[in-house]
Every structure is written in C-alpha cells, then in structure tokens.
Amino acid sequence: MERPRAPVAAEAGAGAGAGAEGDGYTIRPLELTDLSKGFFDLLAQLSPSPPLSEEAFRARFAELAALGADHLVLVAEEAATGRLAAAGAVLVERKFIRRCGLVGHLEDVVVDAGARGRGLGERLVRRLVEHARGRGCYKVILNCTSELKGFYAKCGFVEKNVQMGLYF
Ligand SMILES: CC(=O)SCCNC(=O)CCNC(=O)[C@H](O)C(C)(C)COP(=O)(O)OP(=O)(O)OC[C@H]1O[C@@H](n2cnc3c(N)ncnc32)[C@H](O)[C@@H]1OP(=O)(O)O
C-alpha cells in the first residue's frame, strides 16, 4: 500500500528511493518539490488549472497529507529530465453500507502530451488501483468521457451506471 508523503519528512514507501523502471519513469507519491517539476503544467492538460502560489500549494499538500493513506497522489518522474510526466489520485470513501465498506475514487489522471502512448497512464492507474485494493476497498470507480472508455477498459474497468453532475 502506498503512503502519502508527510509534508517535509522523507518517506520510504513504495516507489520512493527506487530507480526509474525500464521505461525511464519512476512512479512515487507527490512531494512538495514537485511544484517546480511541472506539476501544474501537467494538471493544466487535464482542466484549466492556473498555477498556485507556493503557499497555497503547501497548504493544500498539508491538508491532503493529514488524510494519510485515504488520499494518495502519485506522480511519474522522468529520470532523464527530473520533470513530471504523469499524475493521478485515489481517494478512499468511508461508507456505512457494506459493513462500513471502503470505496476508492480515481481522480485527475493525466499523462504529459509528449509521454502518451507508452503505457505510462495504464501503469499509473494500476498503481492507484492497487493502493485502493491494499487499503481494503471493495471497488474503485471513476468518471470519464466516452472517448476514454477504451483506456480505462485496458486498465481493467468495466462500464457501470451513469454519471450525473450538478455544478456551482
Ligand atoms: C478519472 C479521470 O481522471 S478521467 C481524465 C483522464 N485524463 C485525461 O483525459 C487527460 C488527457 N489524456 C491523458 O492524459 C492520456 O491520454 C491518458 C491518461 C488518458 C492515457 O495515458 P497514456 O499514457 O497515453 O495511455 P497508455 O499508453 O498507458 O495506454 C494504455 C492502453 O490504453 C489505450 N488508450 C490510451 N488512450 C486511449 C483512448 N483515449 N481511447 C482508447 N484507448 C486508449 C492505449 O492504446 C493502450 O492500449 P494498448 O495496451 O493496446 O496499446
């Protein structure tokens, strides 16, 4: 099971300290220093995402770290450049039903446009899913456009139900 990094402390969880895998990318939990490694350039490819100040980024990072293993953001760092090439998150929802069952929610998966088509997105998603499974979740769910159904099918997901939204 992955462990989110504490805001300042080094951490020896899965992926941390390990070298890049065969494709030249290391998947590991988000770190504070990732602000300068292109984290927001990545997120902007997902949705309009103006860069945050360092103060705002640190504050949000601390909030998420306080959630422990119930909120994990993974990133893929390219060994050759030290830049981030992918990111994604999984949140653990605590339910009353299903004997206080846990549900993983996959969110904000993105691979840099220059790194797509090499299997990195699938590798990242599978790591996030494994984290949820290790946490005891009985399922992992996500929302996506119909164009992405093929990608998530490759990651092992099946289509289920209908997504609805109410925006403010
Ligand atoms: C829950 C959410 O976060 S939904 C938001 C998802 N993110 C986005 O839409 C942001 C923009 N898009 C991206 O960042 C990327 O294109 C991603 C994350 C969708 C895919 O990342 P990639 O690294 O390119 O995917 P990857 O190379 O791992 O593809 C794995 C398999 O899925 C297939 N695949 C990838 N994208 C698609 C697609 N849009 N439609 C159908 N199949 C796809 C690949 O062909 C590959 O299949 P193969 O093993 O037979 O060759």
The ligand as an ORCA input file, in Angstrom:
! r2SCAN-3c Opt
* xyz 0 1
  C     -10.727      9.689    -13.851
  C     -10.009     10.711    -14.739
  O      -9.066     11.324    -14.285
  S     -10.547     10.936    -16.348
  C      -9.337     12.031    -17.095
  C      -8.292     11.291    -17.880
  N      -7.255     12.218    -18.334
  C      -7.316     12.936    -19.494
  O      -8.268     12.853    -20.270
  C      -6.146     13.883    -19.729
  C      -5.601     13.784    -21.156
  N      -5.217     12.425    -21.543
  C      -4.167     11.771    -20.966
  O      -3.528     12.270    -20.040
  C      -3.782     10.405    -21.516
  O      -4.154     10.331    -22.874
  C      -4.425      9.216    -20.750
  C      -4.168      9.329    -19.254
  C      -5.922      9.161    -20.996
  C      -3.806      7.917    -21.300
  O      -2.439      7.906    -20.964
  P      -1.386      7.113    -21.881
  O      -0.109      7.031    -21.126
  O      -1.319      7.723    -23.235
  O      -2.068      5.693    -22.004
  P      -1.331      4.297    -22.163
  O      -0.202      4.455    -23.143
  O      -0.992      3.761    -20.829
  O      -2.474      3.415    -22.818
  C      -2.814      2.131    -22.300
  C      -3.721      1.463    -23.325
  O      -4.907      2.250    -23.459
  C      -5.064      2.640    -24.831
  N      -5.570      4.019    -24.854
  C      -4.956      5.126    -24.423
  N      -5.755      6.205    -24.603
  C      -6.893      5.741    -25.165
  C      -8.099      6.362    -25.571
  N      -8.312      7.673    -25.422
  N      -9.071      5.590    -26.092
  C      -8.898      4.246    -26.224
  N      -7.760      3.598    -25.842
  C      -6.778      4.347    -25.309
  C      -3.688      2.563    -25.439
  O      -3.742      2.370    -26.838
  C      -3.093      1.383    -24.705
  O      -3.570      0.210    -25.301
  P      -2.554     -0.976    -25.764
  O      -2.003     -1.547    -24.485
  O      -3.407     -1.931    -26.518
  O      -1.502     -0.337    -26.580
*
